[in-house]
Amino acid sequence: MSPVRDEKDERDENIPKVLCQMDNHLACVNCVRWSHNGSSLATGSDDKLIIIWQTSRHACATAVFGSRNVNVEQWRPVHTLRGHTGDVLDLAWAPCDMWLASCSVDNTVVVWNTNKFHEQVAVLKGHSGLVKGVTWDPVGKYIASQSDDKSLRIWRTRDWQMEASIHEPFKECAGTTHVLRLNWSPDGHYIVSAHAMNNSGPTAQIIERQGWKATLDFVGHRKAITVVRFNPNILTKKIKKDSSKNQQYSCCAIGSKDRSLSIWLTALKRPLVVTHDLFESPILDIAWSKNGLELMCCSLDGSVAFLDFTKEEIGVALSVEERHSLLERIYGKSLPIHKSANHTTQIIESAAILNLQQQQAKKMDVIAPKELSLTSNSCSSLTNGEKPFKPRDKQIETKTPDGRRRITPIFLAPQPDVGGAPLPFNPRKIEFSTTKEQSSIVIEKQNRVTGPGLSPVTTSPSVTSPNHNRNSQSATDIHMTPTKTSTGSPAKQTSQPVKSYNDIQPMTALEKTPEKQKAKPLVEDPPVEKDKPEKTTSVQPIDTTPMNSTPVAPPAVEKEKASEKARLTTSLPIKRKLEERRQGRGRPRKIDKEAREAERSFSVGQMTPVVVDREIARHIPINSELLLPVPSIEKTSEKLIHGKMGSANSLVLEVENNIQAGSLTIHRVKCSKGGDVVWEQVFSSKINIINGSSFLTCVACENNTLSIFSEGGRKVLPSLMLNSKISVLECKNHYVMAITQKGSLYVWNMHTVHAVITNECLSCIMSANDKLEKATLTSEGIPVVSLSNKKSFTFSSDIGSWLLINDKTDCLQTCSAHQSCLPDNLTDKLSGPLSSLQSKDDRPGYQASRVSGSSPSLQKTSTVSHLETQVAVCLGLKSSSEYQFWLLTYVRYLVQEGFESKLREVCDDLLGPLYRSKKSISWQDNILGINKRDLLKQILPIIGANLRWQRLYTEYQEQLDSIS
């Protein structure tokens, strides 16, 4: 602030004007708000995100990427809050920083828990238009918001319900302002709104706390009011000259679209000062300093104005103790101003809720002593006056019997890298020295004293704290730092010429220019060898010709005709690009893979597959029956079943085809464990695929048979005859899955020796244009088939139908906003068949706040639909751990959004019947091996944590206790 207050410092190039530039937001930043304790900065943006910033304590000054500026202070994003589905327009910290409120164009106000930032305390819904302003009652009992729906609403913090809705002063208003930043007076008596109308004239409406009456207003501005900001202090001054007592009042600053700023004292009928045409565009925001004598305001034209006042002009501020005493006399002692963000004044109606809170408090008390012991040990060095991060002067050395020295490592307690209020900045203490090779920044840190009478702790050069008095240091002071030599004697004082901080150059990367390679032709004709036999491949190509047709290769004389026919199958843009490339016309550019494949097909004389788009492919006659690729083994192959190759417990299957035994040709399979052959089997038909598990081994042959062997190599069943060769073979525990070339799915349980799934065709879920990307088998014998169209399916033998378990193109996944209901540090540990299909990057819910632009009600409905789908899919896959995870997430979201009927349905299903009846016979007490009532015991604390549902919690807790 020194260059802002003093014109001499502004002209001094040695004093940096910008302390830090943070570029983490992806779109326009609409609002910045400091916390009351000064340790955190909250920013809201058009990217629907809220970022909480804190200073980095140990980082050095760095250059801004792509700029010559230097970040003197280091600010890091410690929390990124995702909860809004639209642009964030305003932010407000609650008293004592226990909550943070944010409002958005998604018509909602979200209240965040600052002790656990990603937790949403409440989502206030009721506005039918864009919410453009939010403010807190100074005693923490209410929160007010103003919206484009021509209303101002007051909400209670004890139950987060609406206290009042005011519409009358805003009926004539139109949604013409970018923001509507209302504000609460520091004594709590008034709310001053933005953009109200009185007799068709713009005003700032005054709403009284007593009865929420709107009878007074501030008038005088020619256009709509955009922002109102009260001085944070309660001021006193002799207003009337003949009066002997000081009068208490508040000071309010009002900004408008007419580019003017007015300062009002509530004890005066007219404004204290009005500045006209201060900017070239409307005023967007106003901020007061903590002492109330300085004010800054910004405009849409990109400029910021600074105003300062004297105590004679604006008055004397009450002390913090006097202000708290005044608020206590007005509103009582039971003010909801505590450090705990979970504090609420709502009455607990039952002993069950009280017992639940006591149990949770005991769990926290068990963890707290351990944390306190660690922090006390880590902070003991600081309380003893020692330097942080400094080990003992003498190392602890020991010697081994052979005479070698061993140094015992000393544990240094990790210090938090962020947090704490930023140190006051002194621009005089920065020196810059620039050399040809590098640019170094020398900054002297503030001397820290650990306590009265203790020696100060000094560290290497960093930022020092200046005196708060703006005139405490002259502009000609030169800072000189004495240095010490290695022997401890002070060296000569040196001073270097001070350079401008703009002279510092950012470090550039080394650039190496690779040698240019010779240009190769874009497409080369592969050589055609006439006399050599065609090489066999490991995968047989799919025959897409009709069954009754015979492919005939074109003769050499018709080579040109065949090439022309292939060209006709490609799209016109690709053809035009290739012609331009041949003739040397057009700009050289990278041709896509499709064009390369098409060009390659032109130059090859023999018949090759032609890459065509889907529209052309529809008119090509293909076989309606699926033909999946079939792997083949030419001579030998190995398959590792479990363990590591070469280890003692490794289980390896070896295949050897085409063994000549006299006039016979046989094919052999050997099973080796730890390098020793356990058993072997021979076959008369060539082996094309093998697989196995710890309990069995499967061998598929080219004569459409499948042989299954036990762990010791005994043949369990006669060879199974299938409708075609096997394309996919999977084994998991006692389960075997086979997919044939014609797309038939089989699953057998060899423990009970029965078929789970028989001859189910994949043509129900895939077409001839789709490819089989992956087919796996779960430990419960559930097949999972993934296709190239980004869809995954399973077949339910109980229902007798295919089930869609994952669709990466489903819009409900991207519109789901359940990420705030996920348990902490659990999403990364979640594993199972569904998690393997949904990677973390595209897992449902992680991109909801960026993708979804729908209304809140529609997004809420889509989120519930998606969560119900996740729970149902886990049931279909018989994945108990994933089912439990998604069920608890589903319940958390129902509790947060208030779906009472769905909550009751879930609880009723888990509780079951209380008495024996006809319904109790059909009810199962277990689901996927988990007791339903044990699940209910996990769900009820989630419901009871929100006092809104305390009656629902008590109802089911009493029934559960009566059953047990």
N, C-alpha and C positions, 0 to 999 in steps of 0.2 A: 504493500500500500504506500510505500514511501514515494515512488514516482507519481502516484496519484495525488498525494497530498502536497508535494513540493515540486514546483516547476523546475528547480535546479536539478533535482534528482531525475526528473523526466528527461532532461537534456543530456544527462550523464550516460554515456554509452557503457560504462563499466557496471552499471546497475541493471540487471535483467528485469524486464517488465513482466515476463511470464515465468512463473515458477515451475509449472508442470502442464503438459498437454496430454490428455488421455483420449485415445482413439478407438476404444473397444466397441462403442455402439455402431450399429450397422445402418442407422438412419438418423434423421434430424433429432437433436436433443431438445426437448420441450421444457424441461424443468430441472433445476438443481436446488437441493435443500440440505443445509448443514444440520446435523443433530445438535441438540441443546448443549451437550458436553463437548462439542467440537471434535470428537474423535472420528466421526464417520460423515461421509458425503453421499447422499442418495441422488441418483440421476434417472430421469424417465425419458423415454424416447419413442419415436415412431416405429421402432422395431419391436414394440410390444414388451420390451424388457425393462426391468429396473435393476440397476447395478449399484451395489454398496461399495464404496471406496474407503480405504484406510491407508495411512502412510506406512511406508516400508522403513523400518528402523535402521537397518544395517546396509542398505543399498547405497551405492555411490552415484554421483551425478552422471547422467548419460545424455548422449545426443539424441534428438528426436529423429526418427527414421525419415529419410528423404528431406531433411531440413538442416539448416545451420544452427537452429535454436538448441538450447541445452535445458534439459529437465533438471533443475536444481533440487527440487523435491521429488521424491518417488512415491507415487500413489498407485496402489494395486487394487484390482477388483477382488474383493473377498467373498462376495455373494452376488449371484445373478438370479433374480426373482422372475419366474415365469408363471403367470396366472391370468393375465389379460389377453384378450383376443383382438384387441385393437390398440391404437396409439394411446400412450400414456401422456396425459395432459397436465396433471398437477400432483404434487406430493405434499405431505404434511407429517411432521413428527409429533407424537403425543407428548404431553408433559412427562418429564423425566425419561423420555426416549423409550418408553416401554412398548409402544406400538408405532407402526408406520402405516399411514393411510395413502392409498393411491387411487386415482380416478382415471377413467379411460372413455374412449368413444364406444366401448362395448356396453355402455349404459350401467356400469357397475362401479362400486367402490370396494376395494379389497383392503382389509386390515391385516397387516403382517405382524407376527410375533418377533420382536427384535432379539429375544434371547435364543430363538431357534428360527432363523430368518425364513427358511423355506416353508414354515408352517403358516397357514392362513387361519387367523383367528376367526374371521367372519368375512362373508361376501354380502355386501348390502345391495339388495336388488329392489327396485321400486320405481326408479326413473325410467321414463319411456323415451328419453332422448340422450344425446351425448352429454356425459358428465364432465364439466370443464373446470370445476373448482372444488376444493375440500379444505376444511379448517377444523381445528380442535378447540373445545372449551378449555380455558386455561386451568381448570380444576379437574379435567378429565372425565366429566360426567356425560358429556354430549360430543357429538361430531356432526358438523353441518356440511352439506354438499349442494351445489347449484348446477343446473342442467339446462340444456336447450329445450327441454319440454316445458319451459316457462314456469318452473317451480323451484323452490328452495326447501330442502328437507332436513329435519333435525332427527338424529338417531340417538337412542340411549346406548351407553356402553355396558350397562349391567346385563342386558339380554340381546343387544344389537337389533332391537326392533325400532320402528319409526315412532318418534314422539310427536312430531307435527309436520304438516306440509303446507307451505305458504305459496299461494298462486296470485293473489290480487294485484300486487305491485308489478307483476311481470306479464300481464295479459296482453299488453300492447307491444311487447318486445318481439323482435325477430332475431333469428340465429345468425347474426352478422359478425360476431366477435370470435376470435380464435380461442380465447380463454375467458373464463368467468371466475376470477380469483377473489373470492370473498374472504373475510377475515373476522376473527373474534377479538374483542377488546381485551386488554390485559387484566382488567378487573372482572371480566366475565359478564358484564351487564348487557352488552350489546353485540349483535352481529351486524356488520355492514356488508351489504351485498353489492355485486357488480351488475350493471346493465338493468336497471329498473326504469320505469316510466311514470311520470306524474304530469298530467295534462299535456300529453304528447311530447314532453321534454325529458331528456335523459337525466337520471338521478342515481345516487348511491343510496339505497334504501337502508334505514336503520331499523333493525328488528330487536325489540326489547325481550330480555330473558323472561320477564314476568308476563306470562300469558302469551308470549310470542306475538305481540302486537306490532303492526307495521304502520306507525302514524307519523314518523319523522323521517327526513331524508336530507342528504347533502345535494344542493343544486348549484348550477352555474356552468357546468361543462356543456359544450355545444354538441358533442357526439357521445356515443355509448361509452359507459365506464367499463374498462377491461380488468383492472386490478385495484385492490384495496389492501393496504398493509399498515397495521398499527405499530407504533413505537412499542418495543417490548417492555418498557418501563411505565410505571405509574408515576406521573409527574406532579410536582407541587410548585405553586408560584402565587404571588399576590396579584390577582387579576384586577381587583378594584383598588384604586389608590387610597381611598379612605378606609379600607379594611385593614385590620391588624393581623388577621389570620391568613395563612396560606391555604389556598384551595387546591384540592386534588382533582386531577383530570387526566385525560388520555390524549394522545396525539395520533392523528391518522393522515396517511398519505394516499392520494387517489390519482390514478393514471387513467387516461382516456384515449379514445381513437382520434380526438382532436389535437393530439400531439402535445398536450399541456399536462402539467403536474400541479396539484394543489395540496397544500399542507393545512390541516384543520386541527384546532384545539377544541375539545368538547366543551370547554368553559366559555368559548367565544361563539358569537352568532355568525361571524364572517371568517373566511379563511385567513390564516396567518400570512401566507404568501402563495402567489400563483405565478408559475413560469409558463409563458405562452410560447408556442412553436419551438419547444425544446428539441424536438427531433423532426425528421422528415417523414416518419411513419408512426403508426400507433404505438403506444407504450404497452409492453407485454408483462413486465415484472418489476417489483420493487423489493429492496432489502434494506433493513436498518442494521446498524452496528449494535453490539451488545450494550455499549454505554448510551445509545440513543442519540448521539450527537452527530452521527454521520449517516448519510443515505445514498444509495446507488440505485439507479433505475436503468432499464435497458429497453430498446425499441426494436421494431421489426426491420429497421434500416441497418442493423448490425452495430450500432454504437451504444455506449454506456455513458451515463452522466453521473457525476459525483457532486453531492451537496453536503456541506457541513454547517453546523449550527453551534451557537454558544449557549451556555446555561441561562444567560439573561434573555435570550430569544425564545428558547423552548421550555425552560424550566429545569428544576432540580429533580433527579430521580430518587424514588424511595429505595432504601437498601433492601437486600434480599430478605432479611429477617422481618423488616417492616412490611414488605409486600406479602410474605407468607402469613404474617399475623393478621393482616387485613382480610385476606381471603379466608382465613380460618374463622374470623368473626362473622363473615357474611354467610359462608356455606357450611360451617361446622367443622368438627375435627375429623370426621370419618370421610376424608377425601380419598378417592380411589387413585392416589398418586403413590405408587410403589414401584420398585424395580422389577417385580415379577409381572411379566406380560400375561400370565394366566389369571391374574387377580380379577375378580368380578364381584359386584355387589349383589348378585342374584342370590336369593335365599335358597338354601338347601332344604328340601322338603322331607327327606327320608334319611333314616340312619344308615341305609345300605350305601347311599352315595357317600356319606361321611366316612364309612368304613373303607370304601374303595379308595378315597383320597388318602386316608391314613396308610393303607397298604402301599400305595404308590410312593408316598413320602418315605416309608421305611426302606423301600428298594433303593431310593436315591441316597439315603443315609448310609447304606452299606458301601456304596461306591465313593461317596464324598470323602471319608477319612483317608482312603488310598490316594486320592488326588491331592488332598491337603498335605499329606506327608511328602509327596513328590515336590509340590511347589515350595514347601518350607525348606526342603533340602536344597532345592535349586536357588532359592533366594537367600540362603544363609550367608553366602559369600558377600552379597550386596549389603546385608545388614551389618556385617563385620567391617565394612569399609573397604573391601577388596574390589579390585577391578573386575568387571564382568568378562567372562571368556578368557581369563588369565589363569593358567595352571600354576602349580607351586614353583618357587624359584629353583628348587633342587629336585631333580628327577629321582624316582625310586628305582634303584638298580639292584639286581641280584645276579649272582654268578652260578652257572651250572657246574657240575663236577668236572667237566672237561675244560673249564676255564672261560667259557663264553659268557659275555655280558647279556643280560636280559633286562629290558626297561619295562616296568609295570605301567600299563596305560591308566590314565586318570579320567574318570567320567566327567564330562562337562555337560551340565543340564542344558537342554536346548532352550533358547530364548525365543519368544514369539517374534516373528518377522514383521508382523503388521499389528496395528492397534495403537491406542493412545492418541491424545491430542497432538497435532503437529506443533513443533517448536516454533516460536516466533523467529522470523527471518530478518537477518541483518545484511543488507546489500553491501555494506562497507567491508565486510570480512571476506569477500570473495576476491581471489587473485587469479589471474590467468597468465599462463606462460605458454607460448606457442613456439615450437621448433619445426624444422623442416620435416622431421620424420613422424612426429606425433604431436597431439594436442592434449595437454594434461590440465586437469582442473584441481586446484588446491582449495579446499574448503575447510575452515576450522570449525569444529563442533563446539557446542555449548558445554561449559564445565558443569558437571553434575555433582552435587553434594548429597551424600546419602543421609546425613543427619546433622544436628547441631554439634559443633565441635569436631566433626570428622573432616579428614582431608578431602579435598575435591578430587573427583575422578576425571581425569583428562584422557582423551583418546587422540587418535590421529586426526589430522585436519578435517574439519567438517563445519557445520553451520553454527554460529553463535547467536545468542539471544540479545536483541537490542533493547534499549530502554523504550518503553511505550510512548514517552514524550516525543513528539514529532521533531522538536528542536534540540534534542539531547545531544546530537552529534552533528558537527559542521560538515559541509560538503568537501572540505579540504583535508580531512583526517586521512592519514595513511597508516594502515595496520602493518606492524612489523612483528614477526614471531621469532623469539630467541630459540636457537637450536643447540643441541648438545652433541659433543663428540662422543666417540666410543668410550673414552675414559671418564666421562661424566662431567668434564669441565665445560662451561658454557662457551659456545663459539661466537664469532662475531655476528652482529646483527646485519642482515642483508635485506635489501628491498629491491625488487625487480620492477621495471616499468609496467604499469597496469595496462593490459590490452583489453580491447573490447571483447565482450563475450560472443559477438557475432563472428570474430575471427576464427573461432574453433571450427575445424572441419570434421565432419563425420568420417569414421573409418571406412575406407572403400575396400571392396573385395578384390582379390587377385583375379585377373582375367587371363586365361590361356586360350590361345587361338589354335584349335586343332587343324591339322593339315587337311586340305581339301582332297577328298577322294575323287577319283575319276568318275565322271557322270556315266551311269549305266542306262541302257534303254529301259523304259518304263515296264514293258512287257516283252519277255523273250519267248521264242518258240522252243519248247522242249524238244530234244532230239527224239526221233522216232526210230526205234530199233526193230527191224523186221524179222531178223533171224532168231532173236532171243525170246524165250518164253516169258510170258507175263508173270511178274512177281506176285506172290500171294501176300495178302495183308492179314493183319490180326483180327480185323473186324470185317465181316462180309457186308457189302453195300446192299442197300435196300432196293429191291426191284420195284420200280414205280410204273412199269408197263402193264397194260391189260393182260389178263390171264390167257386170252385167246390170240394174242398177237405175238409175232416173232421179230425181235430186233434184228435189222439187217444193216451192216456197216456200209456206208456209201463207198463206191469205187473211187479210185484215184482220179478218174476223169471228172467225177462229180464233186470233187473237194470244194470247189468254189461255190457251187450251189448250196452245199451243206453249210458252209460258212455264212452265206447270205441269209439262209433260213434261221441260223442261230442269232444273227443280228436283229432279225425282226422280232424276236422274243424279248428283247431288252427294251427299256423305256427310251423315249425320244431324247431327253436331256443327256443321258449317258452317251448315246450315239453321237450327238452333236459335239460333245466335249472331245470324244476320241478322234473324230474327224479333224477337229481343229488342231489337236496335238500332232496328227500325222502330217498336216499341211504346214505346221510351224506357226499357225496363227493363234491368237489368244494369249492371255497372261498365263505363264507356267504356275501351276498350283497343284496341291496334293489331291490326287484323285482317290476317292473313297474305295473301300474294299470291294464294294459291289461292282464298280467300274473295272477294277483290276481283274476280278473273276470273269466278268463278261469278255474282256479283251483276251484273256487267256483262252477262253473257250473258242474265240474266233480263229486263233492261230493254230490250234491243235487239229491235226487231220483226222484222228480217230474220234469216236463218239465220247464226249465228256459231259458231265452235268453242267447245265446252264443256270446261272443265278438269275432268277426272275422275281419280280415283286408279287405280292399276294393277289393283286387284281388279275394279273396274267395267269397266275397259278390256278386260279379258280376254273379256268377254261381248259386246262390240261387234263386229259383223262387219266385218272389214277385208280388204283385198286381200292375199293371201299374197306377191305380188310387190313388191319394194322400189320405192319411188318417191321418189327424192332430189330436193331442190329444185334448180331450174335458174336460174342468173342470166340476166338479159336486159339489153340495151342499147337504150333507146328511140330516142335520136337520135345523140349523140356521146359518146365516152369516150376517155380516154388511159391508157396503161399504160407506166410507167417500167421498162425492162428492166435497165439498169445505169447507174451514174454518178449525178450529182445533176441534178435538173431545172434546165435553163438553162445547165449547164456545157458546155464545148466537146466533151467526150467522152461526153455523155449519149446514150443510145439510147432513143427513145420511139416507141411504136406508137399511132397515132390511128385511131379507128373513126368512120365517119360513115354512119349508116343512113338509108334512105328518101330517096335523092336522085332527084329527078324529072328524067329525060332524055327529054323529049317525052312519049310515052305509056307509057314504061317506068319502072320503079322499080328502081334499082340500089343497091348497098351497097359502100362503099369502105374500104380499109385503107391507111394511109400509114405508112412507116417513116422517121423523122427522126433525124439524128445531129448534135448540136450546133446544132439549129435548122434545118438544111438537109434537105430531103426527099431521101432516098436512092432509094427505090422506092415504088411503090404498086400495088395490085391491086383489082379490082372483083369482086363476086359478085352472083348473081341471087337468093340467099336471104339473109334477114336474119341478121346476125352477132350471136351472143349471148355469146361469150367469146373472148378472145385471150390469148396468152402467148408467151414466147420466151426465148432465151438469146443469147449472143454468136455462136452458130453457126447458129441456125435460128429460124424464127417459125412459130407454129401459130395457125390461125384455125378456130373451130368455128361452124357455122351451124345454123339452126333446122330444116333439112331432114335432120338427123342425119349431116352430113358433117363431115370434118376435113381441112383443107388444110394442107400443110407446105411452107414455102419456105426456101430457102437464105439465107445471109448477104446475098447481093446481090439477093434478091427473086425468084430463079428457083424455079419450082415443081418440087419434087424428085420427087413421086409424084402419080398421079391422086388425086382426092379419096377419102378412106377412108370407106366407108359403115358406120356403126355401128348397133346395135339400137335406139337412142333418142338423145335430145339429150344433150349432154355437160354434166355437173354440175360436175366438177372437171377442170381442165387445168393441168398442171405441166410445166415444161421445165428441164432441168439439163444443161449441156454438150451432148452429142449425144443425150441421152435425152429421150423424151417419154412422159408418163403421162396417161391419160384415164380418168375414171370417168363412166359414163353414168347417165342418170336411173333406169334399171332396176337399177343396182348392179353393172354389169360393169366389170372392171378390165382395162386394156390398157397395156402398156409396150413401146415400140419403141426400138431402137438405130439411129439414122439414120446413124451413121458407117459401120456395116456393112450397113445397110438390111435388118434382120431383126427379127422380133417376139421379144421376151423373154418377155412374158406375154400370153396371148390369152384374152379372154372368161372371166375368172375372176370368179365372182359373189360379192358381199359378203354374200349371205344366209347363207353358212357361218359368219360371225363376228358378224353383227348381226341383230337382229329389227326388226320394224316400229316398235317402241316406242323403239329406240335412234336416236340422231342421229349423223351424221357430223360430228365436231367439227373435224377437221383431216386433211388428206392432203398429204404432202410426198414429195419424191423426192430421194434422196441423190445425191452426185456419182458413185457407182458404179452408178446405175440401180436402186437398191433402193427399192420403194415402202414408205411408212410410213403406216398408217391409224390414226388415233386416234378413239375413239368416246366417246359421252357416258357410258358405264358405266365410265369410267376405265381402259379397256384399250386397248392399242396392238398392232397386228399388222403383219406383213409377209408377202409371198408369196415362197416360195423356188422358183424355176424349176428348180433342180437336184433338189430333192426332190419338187416338185409338190404342195406342201401349204402351208397357212397356218401361220405361226409366231407364237406369243404372245411378244412381246418386252418388254412392260411391263404390270404390273397394280398400280395404286396401292392396291388393296384386299387385296393378297396379304400374309398374316400373316408369311411368311418374311422379307419385307423389314424389318418392324418388329422381328422377333426376331433379326436378324443383328447380331452384335457384332464386326465386323471393323474398326471405326474406329481401333483402336490399331495396325493393320497398314498404314494408309494412309501413303504417303510424305509428308514435310513440304512444305507450301506448293505442293502439286501439284493438290489437288482443285479449287481455284478456277480453275486454268489449263486443266483438262481440258475439251475441247470435242469434240462429235461428235453423231451422231444419238441415241445412247442418253442422253447427258448432257442433251440438249435435252428429253427426255421425263421425266427424273428431276431435278427442281430440287433446289437445295441444301437447302431446308427439309424436303422429304420424301424426300431421297435415302436409299437403304437404309443403315442402320447408324447414322445420326445420333441416332435416338431409341430405340436398342435398350435402353440401360441404364434408361430410364424406363418403357418399355412392357412389356418381357419380364418375366414372372414365372415362367417355366418353370425346370426344373432345369438345372444347368450342362451335363449331358451332352446333353439335348435341345436346348439353345441352341447348343451346339457343332455338333451335327449339322445344325441348320437354317442356321447360318452357312456351313458348307461347301456345303450345297445351294444357298444363294443365290449364293455366289461362283462356283460352277460354272455356274449359270444365267447370270450376268453374262458370263462368258467365252464361253459358247456363243452368247449373243445378239450379242456383238460379232463373232463369226465369221459369223453369219447376216446381219448388216448390213454386213459387209466393211469394218469400221472398224478400221484397223490400229493407230492411236494408242490408242484405247480398249481394244482387245484386249491390247496390251502392258501398259497400266496395270493392268487387272483380273487379268491373269495373274500379274504380280509381286505384287499384293496377295494373291491366292490362295496363292501359294507362301509368302509371309510368314506367313500364318495357319497353313498346314500345318506350317511349321517351329516356330511358337510352340506349337501344340497337340500336335505329335508324331504326325502321320499319315505314317508311313514308307512304307506301301504306295502311297499316292497320290503322294507325292514321287517315288518311283522310277518310277511310271508316267509322270509328266510329264517327268522327265529322260530316260527311255528313248525317248519319242516325239520329243523335241528332238534327242537324240544320233543316233538312227537306227542302221542296221546298220553294224558295223565292217568287214564283208567283203561282197563281192558274193555274192548268193544270190537265190532266188526272192522273198524278202521285200523285198530291197533295190529291186526293180523297182517295187513299189507305193508305196514310201516317197518322199514329196516333200520336198525340202530347203528349200522356201520355204513360208511361210504368210502370206497377205495382203501379199506383197511383202517380208517380213522373213525373213532367213535363220534357220533354226531353231537352228543351232549358235551363232549370235551371241546369240540369246535365252538359250541355255544358259549362255553366258559371263556374262550379267547375273544369272542365277539362282544360279549356284554361290557367288558371294560372300555372298549372303543366307543360303545354307545353311551356309557356313563360318563366318559370324559367331557362330553358336551352336556351342560346342564339343561339345555333345551329338551333333551330326551331322558331326563331323570325319572319321569314317571314310567316311561317304557322300560327303562332299565330295572326299576323296582319291580314292575309287574313280572317280568320273565325271571329275574333273580329269585323272587319268592317262589315261583313255580319250580325252578330248578332245585332250590333248597328242599322243597317238600318232597320231590322225587328221590333225592339222595338221602 
